[in-house]
Structure formats: C-alpha cells, structure tokens
Amino acid sequence: MTDARRFDSIFSLLHSLTFAEELIVVVGVVSFLGGLALSFVFVKIMLFLLFGASVAYMIVRTKKRIGLSAQAEERRDSLIAEEEHDNQMKKLVFDDYQASGKQYKIDFVDEPESPQPILLKRDGMATENKASEPEKSTTIVFDLNEFIDAPDNGGQTEDGPRAEFNALIHRVLSVVKDIHFAHTVALFWVNREKQQLVLESHISDSGQFMKHRRLPIGSDLVSQIAVNGKPQIVNYVNALGQSDILPYYETIEAVKTFVGIPIFFSGASQYPVAVLVLDCLESDAYGNETITSLAQIAKLISTFTRSYTSKYDLLLDSEVLRSISRVREQLSMEFDAHSITRSLAEEVSKIIPWDYVAVVLFDDSRKSWVVHYLMNRMNDPYVALMCELDAQQSLVASVIQEGIPKIIDDISTVSMPRFYQSERCDSKGALMIVPLNSLSRCYGALVVESKDPKTYSDADVKLIQKLTETSSWALEILSLTDVMNNYVSLDETTGVATRKSFMGRLQEEVQRANDFSYEVSLVMISIDRMDEHIARYGKDAFDFILQNVSRMVKVSIRPYDVVGRFDFNCFVVLLVHTTSNEASLWAEKIRKNVASNILNIENKSFSITISVGVSGALEEASDVDLLENTDRVLRKAIDAGGNIVRVY
C-alpha cells in the first residue's frame, strides 16, 4: 500500500510538469545514459554535468511548487473561516457578573443580511455579485461610573433635603446645557416681597458669571420673565446692550442667543417662582422647539420644588425642636443669664444666616440695657460687649419698648443707630430684632444681622420666636429666683456667698479701699473640664467637686475676706488689704492644694485642677473694672490649658 501511495505521488508529480520541464527531464536522462555508454572521458564528463544541471533545476522547481501549494492551502482555510464567521448571527454580549468597579464590555457581532444582487461592471457587461463583503465586528467599552450615580458633595459636608435639592437642580441644569449646547444655564428664584432674583444654581463656560447671589428685579430679560410669566427668546443679542438685558454677566460676553422660561410652583399660581435661562454663542440657535423642550424641564423643577418644600419645612420644624431640646438640656446643667443668652445665640446661628448675633438684657447694677452676649463671625468692628444702649435713640431700645419684632432690609437706609450713637458698625446689610417677651414683661432682645441686604423674612421671625419663647420663660424663672434669693445670702450647695451677695460686698470694699487708700485684690477660680467630670462621674460629682473646692478655699482665707460662688463652676475671692503679688502667691498655693487632693466618689478616685485669674484694684478703679480685669486674665488661663495662675 505504501508503494502504491509512492507511485501515486510520482505520477502526480509527472502530471504537474510543464512541456519545458518534461524536455529538460528527457535531456537529463539521455545525458546520463550517454555518459555511461561512451568511452571518451571528456565527453562523458560533459554529459554527466548536463545531467546534474537538469537534476538541480528539477529539485528547485519542485520545492517552489510545494511552497505555492502550502500558501494556497492556507488561503483556502482562511476563506472557509471567514465564510463561517459571516454565517453567524449578530449578538449583543453584556457581562453583568463582573466585580464592582470594573468596566462593562459590550460586543456587537454583525449578522449578515440576505444576499442582495449587486450589479458590477466587468468588460463593459453587468454581472451579479451574490454576496457583499462582511462587516467587521465592533467592540465598545463603557465605564461603569457612567451607569451608577455615585454620591458627590463637592467637598461640602452639608446634608438634608436642601443639599439633596441643590444636587438635583445642578444635575438638571447640566443635562439642559449638554442637550442645547448652551454657554450658560442658570436658575433664579423670584422673591417678590423683596423684589429680588436669587441665584439657586448655574453652569457656565464663562469666567465672568456674577459672583453674588442676588439681583434686583429691573428691566432686564430675566426680570421681565419673572414679572409677566412669559417665555422670552432673543435670536440675536446686541453686544452693546448686553449688560442691560443679561444682568448675570460682570462683563460683555460673546453671547448671541438667549432663551428664558418661567417656572410656577402650582397650576393655581399666576406668578412664577423661578426663571430658567440659557444662552448660546451662536446666532439664532434656539426656536419654538427649544421652548417646548424647556417646558418639560420647568414641570420637572416645579415637581422637585413642591416635594422638597414640604420636606424642608418639616426639617426646619424638627431642627427648631432639637434646638429647644438642646437649650433645655444646657439650662438643666447651668441655669443663669449667661447660659440662657449663650445657648439662644448659638442655636439661632444654626438656623438662619448671620454675621452678628447679640442678646440685650437689663443690668440691675447699672440700671440700663446692655449687650449681654455677642457673636461676631468676622471679628470686624461692631458693638462692644457690656456696652449700654441709648434708651431714647436706638433701634433695639424701640423694639424692647414696643415688644414687636422688626425687620430692616437695608440698615443703610435707616438713620437711627442699632445700639447707640457712637457705635462702629460697618455692615450695611439686613437686621432682625426679636424681643424676649414673657406674659409679664420684656427681658431684652435678640439682634441678628447679615451683611447681605434683604436676608430675613417674616417666616424667619416666626421660626426664631419659637426659640425666644423658651429663653424668655427661662429668664422669667431666673428673675423670680433672684427675687427669692434676695432673702438668701449663702449658696445652698457650697455654703459660700451668693453672687448677688458677693457683688454687694465687692462694691462696698472697693469703695472703702478708694476712700482709705488701701489695696484689695480679686481672685477668680474656675474648675477645669467640669463637663468631662459630669459626663464621667454623673451629676452628683458636680456638687461634690464644688463642695470640696469651696471647703479648701474657705479654710485658706481670713475672717474678713469674702468668698462667693460667681458662676456655674467659678468662685470669686475678695482679699482685703492684699496686693496683686500677694494674691498671686495665695492663689498658687490654692492651685497646688487642689491639684494634689484626691477625691473619692462611689469607689472611684480622681483629681481635679483649677485655673486662676488674679487682679489688683487700680487707683480709683470701680468694682466693675476690677471684675472685668479678673475675668479677662481667667479666660487667658483657661485658654492656656488650665491648671495655671495668671495675673493682670
């Protein structure tokens, strides 16, 4: 069988020879036979060389023919593979079992359509091609982030319905800008009460978009839409008049087309609550189809507004309730005028915008209204703490006398001062004054000021009044408690003089020192980190610590010196006939004794430290000056970390 196959290969090779190759084979065979038969050496050699040349030629031709045959076989296999690929159906492959954060790969495999006859011209005659060239498969890679809405706060920590609403509006504006190839897209709220346009959000390719958030309603295009509630299209914006019709740019932009539409809160309202505007750098870029498209966007924003207004109102109510709860919790630990005013001011600053917050109360010792507490966001010139009000010519005094809240949209339009004539207040913004009223009397006023005009509304007043009612009742209780304490000279917990009793004695001793020219010193002692001790050991530890500190102070003073409880965790000691240097030595001794004393409560041992401020009475100084100087150095000792004595 092997021989048969070999003969088949030889016959196949012979049949594949051309006529020239067959002739060369014959010449080679004849030369070989002639060389064997002849006896002449020279002729024999020439015949053998001719035979060798013919054999070499046939070998080269055979190898070349085998190579061409192999290439033809590969080409035939490739054509068969392509034909099989063309016969496959077009598929969409979407792998949804990939790990999170990876990329989704989508493959499109083309399915060939039924062969259509295509006329081709060859040699002037039309022929039919039954199959077209197959299209190549296409692969498109999508990033997973394009399908997932990842939370993005832009570095901001704000949370709640307000932040959620802002994020949604920003997304909507981004879609509008991409769809309409806009240069700028912006949404303005319409405040009819204050005649303002308030910027909610914007996306702009311009670096000259306005930096402030409020615009007065005037004659520009945005204001016209806000007033008449009708959409506007300008197909060509003249650069010379651009500043008059497009108020949201600080300089002239290359804007050619403008369109704006109104947004209504509900179908029953005839006045728009907002205006959506967009512009483009191309002339005549928008038309009626743009208005139709934006009308759907307006309905979407209106739906968002209705939904989030309800959520925001609920959020404000809950925030006020939490603020009231925090005020009550604070007053349960520290119930005095300072705690009441401080907690009120801090909670108000969390609810409404502010740059300055002040609380005015009546000072019995001065018999006048004073700024009892102050918060200054920018630390720029404003009124001083404990300054007295002008009872006749000041805005705050008039509110206290009338007992009615007052809002001033622009303080620069009012000639009357806020507190007194010589005040140094550079702010020209909005002012809100809310009286602290109880059923029987007015205890003072809350003053909130912003540098932006027209910041506050009646809704803000009603919101803040919920907080001031709690503070007013606390001041009422404190006033009644003071009336009762007029008959009590000793503190119930510590056994030292009450604040009122001590202040009376301080005033007497300072006056006596001025009359008889001798020195007195005042020492203020504050227990460090009292809040931490209360949180760790409970409310009972508070009274226990106060009792131990007051006991160590009382055993260290002379019979004619005076010690009293001045504040939540603060004692004051009046050292008669004592210089400030001598008082500082005495205070340092007290500090060491307190720091080295170990306290035990409920089988728990711990130690405490104190911060001490010392001040001597200057020549012809009043008791108020002495008290303020001592309080100032005590604050410095506390700020330094505590467990230290500071001298004025």
C-alpha positions as CSV (number, residue, x, y, z in Angstrom):
1,M,0.0,0.0,0.0
2,T,2.9,2.3,0.7
3,D,4.4,1.5,-2.7
4,A,1.1,2.4,-4.3
5,R,0.9,5.7,-2.5
6,R,4.5,6.4,-3.5
7,F,3.8,5.6,-7.2
8,D,0.7,7.9,-7.0
9,S,2.9,10.8,-5.7
10,I,5.4,10.2,-8.6
11,F,2.6,10.1,-11.2
12,S,1.0,13.2,-9.7
13,L,4.4,15.0,-9.9
14,L,4.9,13.9,-13.5
15,H,1.5,15.1,-14.5
16,S,2.2,18.5,-12.9
17,L,5.3,19.1,-15.2
18,T,5.1,21.6,-18.0
19,F,6.4,20.8,-21.5
20,A,9.7,22.6,-21.0
21,E,10.2,20.7,-17.7
22,E,9.5,17.4,-19.4
23,L,12.0,18.3,-22.1
24,I,14.7,19.0,-19.5
25,V,14.0,15.7,-17.8
26,V,14.4,13.8,-21.1
27,V,17.7,15.6,-21.9
28,G,18.9,14.8,-18.4
29,V,18.1,11.1,-18.8
30,V,19.7,10.8,-22.2
31,S,22.8,12.6,-21.0
32,F,23.1,10.1,-18.1
33,L,22.7,7.1,-20.4
34,G,25.1,8.5,-23.0
35,G,27.7,9.2,-20.3
36,L,27.5,5.5,-19.2
37,A,27.8,4.2,-22.8
38,L,30.5,6.4,-24.3
39,S,34.2,5.8,-23.6
40,F,35.6,9.2,-24.2
41,V,36.4,10.8,-20.9
42,F,35.9,14.4,-21.9
43,V,32.5,13.7,-23.5
44,K,31.5,11.5,-20.5
45,I,32.2,14.3,-18.1
46,M,30.3,16.9,-20.1
47,L,27.2,14.5,-20.3
48,F,27.3,13.9,-16.5
49,L,27.5,17.7,-15.9
50,L,24.5,18.2,-18.1
51,F,22.6,15.5,-16.2
52,G,23.5,17.1,-12.8
53,A,22.3,20.5,-14.1
54,S,19.0,19.1,-15.2
55,V,18.5,17.3,-11.8
56,A,19.3,20.5,-9.8
57,Y,16.8,22.5,-11.9
58,M,14.1,20.0,-11.2
59,I,14.7,20.0,-7.5
60,V,14.5,23.8,-7.3
61,R,11.2,23.9,-9.3
62,T,9.7,21.1,-7.2
63,K,10.4,23.0,-3.9
64,K,8.9,26.2,-5.3
65,R,5.8,24.4,-6.4
66,I,5.4,22.8,-2.9
67,G,5.6,26.2,-1.2
68,L,3.0,27.7,-3.5
69,S,0.7,24.8,-2.8
70,A,1.0,25.4,1.0
71,Q,0.2,29.1,0.6
72,A,-2.9,28.2,-1.5
73,E,-4.0,25.7,1.3
74,E,-3.7,28.4,4.0
75,R,-5.6,30.9,1.8
76,R,-8.4,28.4,1.3
77,D,-8.6,27.7,5.1
78,S,-8.8,31.5,5.8
79,L,-11.7,31.9,3.3
80,I,-13.5,29.0,4.8
81,A,-13.1,30.6,8.4
82,E,-14.4,33.9,7.1
83,E,-17.3,32.3,5.5
84,E,-18.2,30.5,8.7
85,H,-17.9,33.8,10.6
86,D,-20.2,35.6,8.2
87,N,-22.8,32.9,8.7
88,Q,-23.0,33.6,12.5
89,M,-25.9,35.7,13.9
90,K,-25.3,39.2,15.2
91,K,-25.2,39.2,19.1
92,L,-25.0,41.7,21.9
93,V,-22.9,40.3,24.7
94,F,-23.3,42.2,28.1
95,D,-21.4,40.6,31.0
96,D,-23.2,41.7,34.2
97,Y,-21.4,39.3,36.6
98,Q,-18.3,41.4,36.8
99,A,-16.8,42.7,40.0
100,S,-17.9,46.2,41.2
101,G,-15.7,49.0,39.9
102,K,-14.8,47.1,36.7
103,Q,-15.6,48.1,33.2
104,Y,-18.5,46.6,31.2
105,K,-17.6,45.2,27.8
106,I,-20.3,45.3,25.1
107,D,-19.5,43.3,21.9
108,F,-21.6,43.8,18.7
109,V,-21.3,40.8,16.2
110,D,-22.7,41.7,12.9
111,E,-25.3,39.3,11.4
112,P,-25.2,39.2,7.6
113,E,-28.4,40.1,5.8
114,S,-29.8,38.1,3.0
115,P,-27.6,38.4,-0.1
116,Q,-28.8,41.1,-2.4
117,P,-27.8,41.0,-6.0
118,I,-25.3,43.8,-6.8
119,L,-24.5,44.8,-10.3
120,L,-20.8,45.0,-11.1
121,K,-19.4,46.1,-14.4
122,R,-16.7,43.9,-16.0
123,D,-15.5,44.4,-19.5
124,G,-18.5,46.6,-20.3
125,M,-21.0,43.9,-19.1
126,A,-23.1,43.9,-16.0
127,T,-22.6,40.9,-13.7
128,E,-24.2,40.0,-10.4
129,N,-22.4,39.7,-7.1
130,K,-24.4,37.5,-4.8
131,A,-22.7,38.4,-1.5
132,S,-21.3,41.6,-0.2
133,E,-18.2,41.9,1.9
134,P,-18.9,41.1,5.6
135,E,-18.6,43.9,8.1
136,K,-16.1,43.6,10.9
137,S,-17.2,43.1,14.5
138,T,-17.1,46.2,16.7
139,T,-16.2,46.4,20.4
140,I,-17.3,49.4,22.6
141,V,-16.1,49.7,26.2
142,F,-18.2,51.7,28.7
143,D,-17.0,52.9,32.1
144,L,-19.2,51.6,35.0
145,N,-19.3,55.1,36.5
146,E,-21.4,56.2,33.5
147,F,-24.3,54.0,34.8
148,I,-24.0,54.5,38.6
149,D,-25.0,57.7,40.4
150,A,-22.2,58.0,42.9
151,P,-22.7,60.5,45.7
152,D,-20.7,63.6,45.2
153,N,-20.9,66.6,47.7
154,G,-18.1,68.6,46.1
155,G,-16.2,68.8,49.4
156,Q,-19.1,70.1,51.2
157,T,-20.5,68.5,54.4
158,E,-24.0,69.8,54.2
159,D,-26.7,67.2,54.3
160,G,-30.5,67.0,54.3
161,P,-33.3,68.0,51.8
162,R,-31.7,71.3,51.0
163,A,-28.4,69.7,49.8
164,E,-30.3,67.0,48.0
165,F,-32.5,69.5,46.2
166,N,-29.4,71.6,45.2
167,A,-27.7,68.4,43.8
168,L,-30.8,67.5,41.7
169,I,-31.2,71.0,40.3
170,H,-27.5,71.0,39.3
171,R,-27.9,67.7,37.5
172,V,-31.0,69.0,35.6
173,L,-29.1,72.2,34.6
174,S,-26.2,70.0,33.4
175,V,-28.5,68.0,31.2
176,V,-30.1,71.1,29.8
177,K,-26.7,72.6,29.0
178,D,-25.5,69.4,27.2
179,I,-28.7,68.9,25.2
180,H,-28.9,72.5,24.0
181,F,-25.2,73.2,23.6
182,A,-25.6,76.2,25.9
183,H,-22.9,78.6,27.0
184,T,-24.6,79.3,30.4
185,V,-27.6,77.8,32.2
186,A,-28.9,79.3,35.4
187,L,-31.9,79.1,37.7
188,F,-33.1,82.2,39.6
189,W,-35.7,82.2,42.4
190,V,-38.1,85.2,42.3
191,N,-38.5,87.0,45.7
192,R,-41.5,89.3,45.1
193,E,-41.5,90.5,48.7
194,K,-38.0,91.9,48.4
195,Q,-38.1,92.4,44.6
196,Q,-35.0,90.3,44.1
197,L,-33.8,87.5,41.9
198,V,-31.9,84.9,43.9
199,L,-29.4,82.6,42.2
200,E,-30.1,79.0,43.0
201,S,-27.5,77.2,40.7
202,H,-25.7,77.7,37.5
203,I,-23.3,76.0,35.0
204,S,-21.3,78.3,32.8
205,D,-18.3,78.2,30.5
206,S,-17.7,81.8,31.2
207,G,-15.4,83.1,33.9
208,Q,-17.3,86.3,34.1
209,F,-20.5,85.0,35.7
210,M,-21.7,87.1,38.6
211,K,-20.1,86.3,42.0
212,H,-23.0,87.4,44.2
213,R,-26.3,85.6,44.6
214,R,-28.9,88.4,44.5
215,L,-30.0,90.7,41.7
216,P,-32.7,93.4,41.9
217,I,-35.7,93.0,39.7
218,G,-35.4,95.6,37.0
219,S,-35.9,95.9,33.2
220,D,-33.6,93.1,32.1
221,L,-34.9,89.9,30.3
222,V,-34.8,87.7,33.4
223,S,-36.8,90.3,35.4
224,Q,-39.3,90.6,32.6
225,I,-39.9,86.8,32.7
226,A,-40.2,87.0,36.5
227,V,-42.8,89.8,36.3
228,N,-45.0,88.8,33.3
229,G,-44.5,85.0,33.5
230,K,-44.0,84.6,29.7
231,P,-41.0,82.9,28.0
232,Q,-38.6,85.0,26.0
233,I,-36.3,84.3,23.0
234,V,-33.8,86.7,21.6
235,N,-32.3,85.3,18.4
236,Y,-29.5,88.0,18.2
237,V,-28.1,89.7,21.3
238,N,-26.5,93.0,20.6
239,A,-23.2,93.3,22.4
240,L,-23.7,97.0,23.0
241,G,-26.9,96.4,25.0
242,Q,-25.9,93.1,26.6
243,S,-25.3,94.5,30.1
244,D,-28.9,95.8,30.1
245,I,-30.7,92.6,29.1
246,L,-28.3,89.9,30.6
247,P,-27.6,91.0,34.2
248,Y,-25.8,87.9,35.3
249,Y,-22.5,88.7,33.5
250,E,-20.0,91.1,35.0
251,T,-18.5,91.9,31.6
252,I,-19.6,91.7,28.0
253,E,-19.7,88.1,26.7
254,A,-19.9,86.8,23.1
255,V,-23.5,85.7,23.6
256,K,-25.7,85.8,20.6
257,T,-28.9,83.8,21.5
258,F,-30.9,83.9,24.8
259,V,-34.0,82.0,25.9
260,G,-35.7,82.1,29.3
261,I,-38.8,80.4,30.7
262,P,-40.9,80.8,33.9
263,I,-41.4,78.1,36.5
264,F,-44.6,78.0,38.5
265,F,-45.0,76.4,41.9
266,S,-48.5,75.2,41.2
267,G,-51.1,75.4,38.5
268,A,-53.2,77.9,40.5
269,S,-50.4,80.4,40.8
270,Q,-50.3,83.1,38.2
271,Y,-46.8,84.4,39.1
272,P,-43.6,82.4,38.5
273,V,-41.5,81.4,41.5
274,A,-38.4,80.9,39.4
275,V,-36.8,81.6,36.0
276,L,-34.7,79.2,34.0
277,V,-32.3,80.9,31.5
278,L,-29.8,79.7,29.0
279,D,-27.8,81.4,26.3
280,C,-25.6,80.4,23.3
281,L,-22.6,81.8,21.4
282,E,-24.3,81.1,18.0
283,S,-26.9,83.4,16.5
284,D,-30.5,82.1,16.0
285,A,-29.6,78.9,17.9
286,Y,-33.0,78.4,19.6
287,G,-36.6,78.4,18.5
288,N,-40.1,77.2,19.4
289,E,-38.9,73.6,19.8
290,T,-36.5,74.8,22.5
291,I,-39.4,76.3,24.4
292,T,-41.3,73.0,24.1
293,S,-38.3,71.1,25.4
294,L,-37.7,73.5,28.3
295,A,-41.4,73.4,29.3
296,Q,-40.9,69.8,30.3
297,I,-37.8,70.8,32.3
298,A,-39.9,73.5,34.0
299,K,-42.5,71.0,35.0
300,L,-39.8,68.7,36.5
301,I,-38.3,71.6,38.5
302,S,-41.8,72.5,39.7
303,T,-42.3,69.0,40.9
304,F,-39.0,69.0,42.7
305,T,-39.9,72.3,44.4
306,R,-43.2,71.1,45.7
307,S,-41.7,67.9,47.1
308,Y,-38.7,69.5,48.7
309,T,-40.6,72.5,50.1
310,S,-42.6,70.1,52.3
311,K,-39.5,68.2,53.3
312,Y,-37.6,71.4,54.1
313,D,-40.5,72.8,56.2
314,L,-40.5,69.6,58.2
315,L,-36.8,69.7,58.5
316,L,-36.9,73.3,59.9
317,D,-39.6,72.4,62.4
318,S,-37.6,69.4,63.6
319,E,-34.4,71.5,63.8
320,V,-36.2,74.0,66.0
321,L,-37.4,71.3,68.3
322,R,-33.9,69.9,68.5
323,S,-32.6,73.4,69.3
324,I,-35.2,73.9,72.1
325,S,-34.2,70.5,73.5
326,R,-30.5,71.4,73.5
327,V,-31.4,74.7,75.2
328,R,-33.3,73.0,77.9
329,E,-30.5,70.4,78.4
330,Q,-28.0,73.2,78.8
331,L,-30.1,75.1,81.2
332,S,-30.6,71.9,83.3
333,M,-26.8,71.9,83.9
334,E,-26.2,75.7,84.1
335,F,-29.1,77.9,84.8
336,D,-28.1,81.6,84.7
337,A,-28.4,84.6,82.4
338,H,-25.1,83.9,80.7
339,S,-26.1,80.3,79.8
340,I,-29.6,81.4,78.6
341,T,-28.2,84.1,76.3
342,R,-25.3,81.9,75.1
343,S,-27.5,78.9,74.2
344,L,-30.1,81.2,72.5
345,A,-27.4,82.8,70.3
346,E,-25.7,79.6,69.4
347,E,-29.0,77.8,68.4
348,V,-30.1,80.8,66.3
349,S,-26.8,80.8,64.4
350,K,-27.5,77.2,63.4
351,I,-30.9,78.0,61.8
352,I,-30.7,81.3,59.9
353,P,-27.8,83.1,58.1
354,W,-25.9,85.6,60.2
355,D,-22.8,87.7,60.6
356,Y,-23.5,89.2,64.0
357,V,-25.7,87.9,66.8
358,A,-26.3,89.9,70.0
359,V,-28.5,89.5,73.1
360,V,-29.5,92.5,75.1
361,L,-30.6,92.2,78.7
362,F,-31.2,94.6,81.6
363,D,-28.3,95.1,84.0
364,D,-29.6,95.7,87.5
365,S,-26.2,97.0,88.8
366,R,-26.0,99.7,86.0
367,K,-29.8,100.2,85.8
368,S,-29.6,100.1,82.0
369,W,-29.9,97.8,79.0
370,V,-26.5,96.3,78.0
371,V,-25.2,93.9,75.3
372,H,-25.0,90.8,77.4
373,Y,-23.8,88.3,74.8
374,L,-22.2,88.8,71.4
375,M,-21.2,86.6,68.4
376,N,-19.1,88.2,65.6
377,R,-18.3,85.9,62.7
378,M,-15.7,88.1,61.0
379,N,-14.3,89.7,64.2
380,D,-14.6,93.1,62.4
381,P,-15.7,96.4,64.1
382,Y,-19.1,96.0,65.9
383,V,-20.5,96.9,69.3
384,A,-18.6,96.1,72.4
385,L,-19.7,93.5,75.0
386,M,-21.5,95.0,78.0
387,C,-22.0,98.4,76.3
388,E,-25.1,100.3,77.2
389,L,-28.0,101.1,74.9
390,D,-29.3,104.5,74.1
391,A,-32.7,104.1,75.6
392,Q,-34.2,107.0,73.5
393,Q,-32.5,106.9,70.1
394,S,-31.7,103.3,69.1
395,L,-33.5,100.6,67.1
396,V,-33.1,97.8,69.7
397,A,-34.4,100.0,72.5
398,S,-37.5,100.9,70.4
399,V,-38.2,97.2,69.9
400,I,-37.9,96.5,73.6
401,Q,-40.3,99.3,74.4
402,E,-42.9,98.2,71.8
403,G,-42.4,94.4,72.2
404,I,-42.9,93.9,68.5
405,P,-40.3,92.2,66.1
406,K,-38.7,94.4,63.5
407,I,-37.0,93.6,60.1
408,I,-34.9,96.1,58.3
409,D,-33.9,95.0,54.8
410,D,-31.1,97.6,54.4
411,I,-29.7,99.2,57.5
412,S,-28.0,101.9,55.5
413,T,-31.4,103.5,54.8
414,V,-32.1,104.0,58.5
415,S,-30.7,107.0,60.3
416,M,-31.3,105.6,63.8
417,P,-28.3,103.6,65.3
418,R,-28.7,100.0,66.3
419,F,-27.5,100.3,69.9
420,Y,-26.0,103.8,70.5
421,Q,-24.9,106.9,68.5
422,S,-21.1,106.2,68.6
423,E,-21.3,102.6,67.6
424,R,-18.7,101.4,65.0
425,C,-20.7,99.1,62.7
426,D,-19.6,99.0,59.1
427,S,-22.2,96.5,58.0
428,K,-24.9,97.8,55.6
429,G,-27.0,94.6,55.3
430,A,-30.2,93.3,56.8
431,L,-31.2,93.5,60.5
432,M,-33.7,91.5,62.5
433,I,-34.7,92.3,66.1
434,V,-36.9,90.0,68.1
435,P,-38.0,90.9,71.7
436,L,-37.7,88.5,74.6
437,N,-41.2,88.7,75.9
438,S,-42.9,86.8,78.7
439,L,-46.5,87.3,79.8
440,S,-45.5,90.0,82.4
441,R,-42.6,91.9,80.9
442,C,-39.9,92.2,78.2
443,Y,-36.5,90.9,79.3
444,G,-34.4,92.1,76.4
445,A,-34.0,91.5,72.6
446,L,-32.3,89.2,70.2
447,V,-30.4,91.0,67.4
448,V,-29.4,89.1,64.2
449,E,-27.6,91.0,61.4
450,S,-26.3,89.9,58.0
451,K,-24.1,91.8,55.6
452,D,-26.4,90.9,52.7
453,P,-29.4,93.2,52.3
454,K,-32.9,91.7,52.4
455,T,-31.8,88.5,54.1
456,Y,-34.6,88.0,56.6
457,S,-38.4,87.5,56.2
458,D,-41.5,87.1,58.4
459,A,-41.1,83.3,58.2
460,D,-37.6,83.7,59.8
461,V,-39.1,85.8,62.6
462,K,-41.8,83.2,63.4
463,L,-39.1,80.5,63.4
464,I,-36.9,82.4,65.8
465,Q,-39.8,83.3,68.1
466,K,-40.2,79.6,68.9
467,L,-36.7,79.7,70.4
468,T,-37.0,83.1,72.1
469,E,-40.2,81.9,73.9
470,T,-38.2,79.2,75.6
471,S,-35.4,81.7,76.6
472,S,-38.0,84.3,77.8
473,W,-39.6,81.8,80.1
474,A,-36.1,80.8,81.4
475,L,-35.4,84.5,82.1
476,E,-38.8,84.7,83.8
477,I,-37.9,81.8,86.1
478,L,-34.4,83.3,86.7
479,S,-36.0,86.6,87.7
480,L,-38.3,85.0,90.1
481,T,-35.5,83.0,91.5
482,D,-33.4,86.2,92.0
483,V,-36.4,87.8,93.9
484,M,-36.4,84.8,96.2
485,N,-32.6,84.8,96.6
486,N,-32.7,88.4,97.8
487,Y,-33.6,86.9,101.1
488,V,-30.8,84.4,100.9
489,S,-27.1,85.4,101.2
490,L,-25.5,81.9,101.1
491,D,-25.3,79.4,98.2
492,E,-27.2,76.3,99.1
493,T,-24.7,73.8,97.6
494,T,-21.3,75.3,98.7
495,G,-22.2,77.4,101.7
496,V,-20.3,80.5,100.3
497,A,-21.9,83.8,99.5
498,T,-24.3,84.0,96.5
499,R,-23.3,86.1,93.5
500,K,-25.7,88.9,94.4
501,S,-24.5,89.0,98.0
502,F,-20.8,88.9,96.9
503,M,-21.3,91.7,94.3
504,G,-22.8,93.9,97.1
505,R,-19.9,93.2,99.3
506,L,-17.4,93.8,96.5
507,Q,-18.8,97.2,95.7
508,E,-18.6,98.2,99.4
509,E,-15.0,97.0,99.8
510,V,-13.7,98.7,96.6
511,Q,-15.3,101.9,97.6
512,R,-13.8,101.7,101.0
513,A,-10.3,100.9,99.5
514,N,-10.6,104.0,97.4
515,D,-11.6,106.2,100.3
516,F,-8.9,104.9,102.7
517,S,-6.2,104.3,100.1
518,Y,-5.5,100.6,100.7
519,E,-5.3,97.8,98.2
520,V,-7.7,94.9,97.5
521,S,-7.3,92.0,95.1
522,L,-9.9,89.8,93.4
523,V,-9.3,86.2,92.6
524,M,-11.5,84.1,90.2
525,I,-11.2,80.3,90.4
526,S,-12.6,78.1,87.6
527,I,-12.7,74.3,87.8
528,D,-11.1,72.8,84.7
529,R,-13.1,70.4,82.4
530,M,-16.1,70.3,84.6
531,D,-18.2,68.9,81.8
532,E,-15.9,65.9,81.4
533,H,-16.2,65.2,85.2
534,I,-20.0,65.3,85.0
535,A,-20.1,63.1,81.9
536,R,-17.8,60.5,83.6
537,Y,-19.0,60.5,87.2
538,G,-22.5,61.9,86.9
539,K,-24.4,64.9,88.1
540,D,-23.7,64.1,91.8
541,A,-20.0,64.6,91.1
542,F,-20.7,68.2,90.2
543,D,-21.9,69.2,93.7
544,F,-19.3,67.0,95.3
545,I,-16.4,68.8,93.5
546,L,-17.9,72.3,94.2
547,Q,-18.2,71.5,97.9
548,N,-14.6,70.2,98.1
549,V,-13.1,73.3,96.3
550,S,-15.2,75.7,98.3
551,R,-14.1,74.0,101.6
552,M,-10.4,74.3,100.6
553,V,-10.8,78.0,99.7
554,K,-12.7,78.9,102.9
555,V,-10.1,77.4,105.2
556,S,-7.4,79.4,103.4
557,I,-8.9,82.9,103.8
558,R,-9.0,85.3,106.7
559,P,-12.3,86.1,108.5
560,Y,-12.7,89.5,106.8
561,D,-12.0,88.2,103.3
562,V,-15.1,87.2,101.2
563,V,-15.6,84.1,99.0
564,G,-18.6,83.6,96.8
565,R,-20.0,81.4,94.0
566,F,-19.9,83.6,90.9
567,D,-20.9,81.2,88.1
568,F,-21.6,77.6,87.1
569,N,-18.2,76.3,88.2
570,C,-16.5,79.6,89.2
571,F,-15.7,81.0,92.6
572,V,-14.5,84.6,93.4
573,V,-12.4,85.6,96.4
574,L,-12.0,89.2,97.6
575,L,-8.7,89.6,99.5
576,V,-8.8,92.8,101.6
577,H,-5.5,94.7,102.3
578,T,-3.7,92.5,99.8
579,T,-1.6,93.4,96.8
580,S,-1.9,91.6,93.5
581,N,1.6,89.9,94.1
582,E,0.5,88.6,97.5
583,A,-2.8,87.5,96.0
584,S,-1.0,85.5,93.2
585,L,1.1,83.7,95.9
586,W,-2.0,82.8,97.7
587,A,-3.7,81.6,94.5
588,E,-0.7,79.5,93.6
589,K,-0.9,77.8,97.0
590,I,-4.6,77.0,96.4
591,R,-3.9,75.7,92.9
592,K,-1.3,73.2,94.3
593,N,-3.6,72.1,97.1
594,V,-6.5,71.4,94.8
595,A,-4.3,69.6,92.2
596,S,-2.8,67.3,94.9
597,N,-6.1,66.5,96.6
598,I,-7.6,63.1,95.7
599,L,-11.4,62.9,95.6
600,N,-13.4,59.7,96.1
601,I,-17.0,59.1,94.9
602,E,-18.7,55.8,94.5
603,N,-15.4,53.9,94.9
604,K,-13.8,56.0,92.2
605,S,-10.7,58.1,92.8
606,F,-9.8,61.1,90.8
607,S,-8.2,64.5,91.0
608,I,-9.1,67.9,89.6
609,T,-7.3,71.1,88.6
610,I,-8.3,74.8,88.6
611,S,-7.5,77.9,86.5
612,V,-7.0,81.1,88.5
613,G,-7.1,84.8,87.5
614,V,-5.8,87.5,89.8
615,S,-6.2,91.2,89.6
616,G,-5.5,94.1,91.9
617,A,-7.7,97.2,92.1
618,L,-6.1,100.1,90.4
619,E,-6.3,103.6,91.8
620,E,-9.8,105.0,91.7
621,A,-10.9,101.8,89.9
622,S,-14.6,100.7,90.2
623,D,-15.8,97.3,91.1
624,V,-16.9,96.6,87.5
625,D,-13.4,97.4,86.3
626,L,-11.9,95.0,88.8
627,L,-14.3,92.3,87.9
628,E,-13.7,92.7,84.1
629,N,-9.9,92.6,84.5
630,T,-10.0,89.5,86.6
631,D,-12.4,87.7,84.2
632,R,-10.1,88.6,81.3
633,V,-7.0,87.0,82.8
634,L,-9.0,84.0,83.9
635,R,-10.1,83.4,80.3
636,K,-6.4,83.6,79.3
637,A,-5.5,81.0,81.9
638,I,-8.3,78.7,80.7
639,D,-7.2,79.1,77.0
640,A,-3.6,78.3,78.0
641,G,-4.8,74.8,79.0
642,G,-5.8,75.2,82.7
643,N,-4.1,74.4,85.9
644,I,-2.3,77.8,85.9
645,V,-2.4,81.2,87.6
646,R,-2.5,84.4,85.6
647,V,-2.1,87.9,87.0
648,Y,-3.5,91.1,85.4
